[in-house]
Amino acid sequence: MDTISVDGSDGVKIVISDDISVSEFAEWLIASDLSDMNILVSKTTADNLRRSFPLNSKIKEILEQHNATLYLTEEPSLPTTVIDGNQAHYYVRMGNVRRFVKLSDDEIGSILTDEFESLLEAASRVDIDTPVWSELLAKLESVVGLQTRSEFEQLIEAAKLEEMDSLDAVSVALIAAAQSGALSYDLGKWAEETGVASKATISRRKTALETDGVIYTEKVPVEVGRPRQRLLLADDISAVRIDTAEVDVSRKESTEPRLAEDEPDSTTVSEQGNQKQESDQDEITSAIEQEIQDVISSE
């Protein structure tokens, strides 16, 4: 994402139009020192973010670090925009081009500020139930062990942030646990306590990976109750396809596991908002488009 100069003294106002922009803005926020931001997203984007692990966990941590608040607006088709005082930056994405276009007309910035505040009054706060990323990793270490945490973190961190919404984190967690020889019971406990997945989901994914010959289990006796199952990686595994990601793993090699580029998740739910055209919105959109044309013509 292109960088912009933002003062932030009056509080930055951000509108994010879609899921792709959420991950792009996350990278931008990580690199900035801004705080006290209000961010508006659509209902579709908010819903997708809530169920997109581990992106939601990372976004929640970023929001807390920068004292930013995420709000849901019922207004569809809003442009991705950053408003700072009377300055406004319109985000343009075309092909591989990602850049902000500064709207030089102060009157437009003032109009957008007023409209943002109006939308914010009617918006509802977006709560993300998933623990923040650092807490989730700490919990994984305390329940399953440091080695499994390290394997899991390496596999997740190898994926690009914008692709995390399609990452099968449950299968990655099982692969990491199998690499370290962790207990299936402990992994299920971690997933359920953190809200990542239910024990039933962990069990189903484990069975699927066993059927595919990726992992296997061995019984571990305990003093009381039924024996536990230790997760282990198949000896002849070098790479495996788990839903949307190809994971390069090996019990014999010391090289760091990595994730190849993810493919789009065909199960991602997409909702389409009802178009709502109002005269004041049309005037703002027309003014923004004219500003962009003026900027392009002057370059």
Number of C-alpha atoms within 10 A of each C-alpha: 16 12 11 13 7 17 12 16 11 12 17 20 23 22 24 22 20 19 18 14 19 21 23 16 16 20 16 15 18 14 10 12 10 18 18 16 18 19 23 30 27 22 20 20 20 24 18 18 21 20 18 20 21 25 24 24 23 20 26 22 18 18 21 12 14 16 13 20 17 22 22 22 23 17 18 17 15 16 16 20 22 24 24 21 19 17 20 27 22 20 20 16 13 7 5 6 10 13 16 19 18 20 23 16 14 13 12 18 23 17 13 23 20 12 14 18 13 11 17 18 10 12 18 14 14 19 13 17 14 22 20 20 18 12 14 22 19 14 18 24 16 13 19 23 18 15 17 25 23 17 21 23 15 16 23 21 12 15 17 15 18 18 20 20 25 21 25 19 21 21 19 20 23 27 27 26 28 24 22 23 19 21 23 22 17 19 23 23 18 22 20 16 15 17 13 22 17 16 18 11 16 23 14 11 16 22 14 15 19 17 11 13 15 23 22 19 18 13 12 11 11 9 6 6 7 10 12 16 18 19 26 24 24 18 13 11 15 15 15 16 13 20 14 17 23 16 21 17 24 18 16 11 9 8 10 12 19 18 20 15 14 20 13 13 15 9 7 12 10 10 11 9 13 10 9 10 11 8 8 11 14 11 11 16 14 12 15 23 14 13 19 18 11 13 14 10 8 7 5
